[in-house]
Amino acid sequence: MIEKSFLKDLIDHPNLISDLRFEEISKILESVKKIFENEYLLLEFNQKDSDEDIFVIGDIHGNLETLLEIFELIGLHHTDLVIFLGDIVDRGPKQLECLLFIFILKILNPHKYYILRGNHESLEINKMYGFYEEFINKFKDPHKFEKIEKVYNLIPICALVNDTILCLHGGIPQNVEFLMNIRGVKTKDFSPLLEDSSQDLTQIIWNDPKEGLQGFTDSFRGPGIKFFGEDVFDIFMSRYNLKFLIRAHECFSEGFRWFFHHHLLSIFSSANYQGGFSPNPASYAVISKNEIILEIVNLKE
């Protein structure tokens, strides 16, 4: 058991997260794991009668500066629901700090903060892009990373807001029935389905939209991963009577991009992700009365 007062102090003073001992980190991971075990692969929210807006946050990638700016904006806005679209770690300077900060928010407010799985909530990808190496260098024991991997495997996949707006990390899968297949399935019960559903899960966290394309085509990202066009996107959206899809996964110089006649919004919430030679602002989305408002984060000097 970890004291809530201790966690609140970490949120108020996030610089302290860097100095946590593994025993303290382990308690945070165990606490958030228990919460994820009782969540569903497809989260469903009904906010139709609420005047509160919903924040949707894209890739963070270890950018604690931007994350704290967004957290401050959330506090000013008094929203009662925040959805992170995944890719919290890898590449950035404060990867563990970002991961723990968001997990602590989840522990303190489990019905306000929700996290979806991105392609970087993965041991394999963390080994390729920096987080695993950073963690092992700090704690000197590969087995300790298993606690993080166990949490990854319990993170929900997508979120449906007001039966109208779908939030996920990457894109639509080729299997249009996948959402129906996972509806009502808890994250801890996904293992028996994994053999039949691994391809669909891969595509939800990896696929990308592409204008001017018909159907699905192979992506440069790897085997089984696809680009998808507006025609199959429309089929998917019609199947579930959806109006909008909000996703992350790609960094654009403008910080966001609309696709398919403003029905798919791609956001990215890590500013200057590729460094000063190719700057980008951070963006996030606000869902207000079933409409989407795109916001750009203005970092303090």
N, C-alpha and C positions, 0 to 999 in steps of 0.2 A: 504494500500500500504506500502511495506517495502523497505527501501532504499538499492540499490545494494551495495553501499559503505559499509554499515553496515554489510551486508552478507559477502562481501569479507574480511572484517576485521576478522570475525569469522572463515573463512577458513584459514587465515594467522595465527590466534591465537586461535586454537580450545579449549584451556583451558578456554576461556571466555564463551563457550557454557553452562558450568555447572552453571553459575551465571545468566542465562537469566530468566527474569520474565515471568510468564505465558502469559501475554499480548503480549510479543514479540514472544513467541513460537506459540501462536495462529495465529499470522500474517504469520509466516513461514508455518504453516499447511494449512492455507487458500490459500496461494500462490501456494503451490505444488499441492493442491487439484484441483485447476483450470487447471493446466497443465495436470494432470492425466485424467480429465474429457474429454479431447479431444484426448486421445490416444486410441489405439485399444487393445482388449484382446490379439490378436495375432499381435505382432509387426513384421514388415517385413522390412529388410534392404538389399539394393543392393549396395554392396561395390566392385563389380567385377572390376571396372575400377580404383579403388583407391589403391595406394601403402601403405596407412596407415593400420597398424594392428589394431585388435579389442581386447580389454581386456575383459575377462569374470571372474567375481569375485564370489566366493561361500559364504557360511555362514560366517557372521561376529560375531554374538552373543555378542555384547557389548564389543568387543576387540578393543578398540580405538588405541592401540599401533600398532597392525598389520594393521588396516585400514589406519593409517597415513603412514606406510611404503609402502603400496601398492599405495597410492595416490602419494607419492613421485616418485615411479617407473613409474606411468602413466605420470607424468610431464616430466620425463626424456625421455620418449619414444615418446612423441608428437602424441599420438593416437587421432583420432577424434571420436571414439565410444567406450563406456564402458558400459557393461551390468552387473548389480548386480542380482544374482539369488535368493535373498530373505534371510530371517532369519537374520535380522539386529540386533534384540534385544533378550532378555532373557539370563539369566545365567551369563553374563559377568559383569565386574565392571563399564562399561561406556555405558550403554544401550541407554539412552536418548541422550547422546552426539553423539553416532554413528548414530542414526536415524536422528537427526537434521543435522549432518554434511553431510550425503548423500542427504537429502532433499534440503539442501542449494546448493549443487553441481548441483542438478537437476534444481533448480530455476535459477541459474546463467548461466547454459549451458544446456537448455532443449533438445537440439538436439545432445548432446554429451553423457550425462549420462542418462541411462535408468535403471529402477528398475522393477523386476518381483516379483510376490507374492510367498512367501514361506509359510510353514505351521505355522510359528510363526508371520506372519502378521495377527493375529487373537486375538480378545478379550479373547476368551475361553482359548487359549493356553497361552497368557500372564498372565492370572490369575493363571495358574498352575506353570509357570516357572520363575516368578519373576518380569517381567517388570511392570505389573499392580500395584503390591504392592509397588514397588519403586516409581512409578509415584504418587500414592495416598499419600504415606508418605511425598512426597515432596510438593504436591500442595493441599492436604487436601480436595479434592472435586471429588468424583467419576464421576460427570457429565462432568468434564473437559476432561476426557479420551475419551468421545464420539467424540471429534474432531479428535483424532488419529484413532478411529475406522472408521470414515467416509472416511478418506484417505485410510486406508487399503482396503476398499471395492471398490476402484477405481484403484488399482494397476493392471497393465497388468499381464497376465498369462504366456505367453511364447513368444519367439522371434525366427524368422526365418532369417538366414543370407545367402544371395546369393542363396536362394532356395535349400541350400545344408546342412546347419548345423542348428539343432534345439537346442535352449537353454530353459531350464525350471528348476524348483526346484527339483521335485521328480522323476517322471518317466512317462512312457506311460500309458494311460488309456485303459481299456478294449474296450471302444467304439472307434474303429479305425477312425471313421468319425468325431470325435469331433473337430479336427482342421478345417475341412471344415465348420462345423457348426458355429464356432465363427469367421471365417475369415470375416473381414470387419465390425465387430460389435464393437462399441465403449464401453469402460468400463462403462460409465454412462448408457448405454442401456442394461446392462446385467441382471438387475433385472427381467424383464419379462421372461427371459429364465431360471432363476435360478432353478425353480422347476424341470425342465427336465434335467438340466445340473449339478446339485450340486454334484452328484456322480462322474461325469467325472472330475470336478474341484478338488474335494477331492483327486482323484487318481493322478492327475498331480502334486499336491504339496506334496503328501505323499508316493506314491509307490516307491519300491526299486527294482533294478535288482538283479538277483541271478544266478550265474553260475551253470550249471548242472540241471537246472529246465526246465520242459516242461510246457508251458502255464502260467496261473495265479494261485497262491495259496494264501490262507489267510495269512495276516501278523500279527505279534505280536503287531503291532502299534494300531490296533483297528478295529472296524466293517467297512467293505467296502474297507479297504486298502489292497493292494496286493503286493506280490512279483511277478516279471515277468521273464520269461526265454528268451533264445535267439531266440527260434522259433517265439514267438509272437512279439518280438522286430523286427525281420527281416520282418515280415509281415507289421508291422507299418511303418518301414523305406521304404520299397518298395512302399507302398501306396502313399508316398509323394516324392519318388525319393531322399531320404536323404542319405548323406554319413556318418555324425557323429551326435551324440547327446551329449551335455554337460549338466551335472546336478550337484547338490550339495547334501545337506540333510544328508549325512553320514560322520562321522569322522573316518579316518583310521590312523593307527600309522605312515604310510609312508606319510601322508598328501594328498593322492590322490589314485585313483585306476582305471585302465582300465578294461572294461568288453567286452565280446562278440567280441573277435578277434580285439581289439583296435578300435571298432566303437562307444563305449560309454565310456565317460570319466567322472568320479566322482571327483569333487574338493571340497576342504574345506579350507576356508580362515581365520580361527581363529586359531592362533598358541597356542599350549598347552591348548587346550579346556577343558581337564579333569584334568588339574593341573599337577604338577611335577611328580606325581606317574605314569602318563601315557602320556608322552609328544608326541606331534605331530607337525611337521612343518606346516606352512600355504602354500597353493598352489593356483595358479590361472592359467587360460588358455589364450593363445594368439592365435587368429585366423589370419593366414597369408596366403593369396592367397589360401583360402579354405582348408588349412591344419591346424592342431592343434599342438601348441607347449606348452608343460607343463612346468610351471615355479614354483620354490620353493622360498619362501620369506626367505631371511637371515636377521634375526632381528639384529639390532645394539646392541652391548653390552652396 
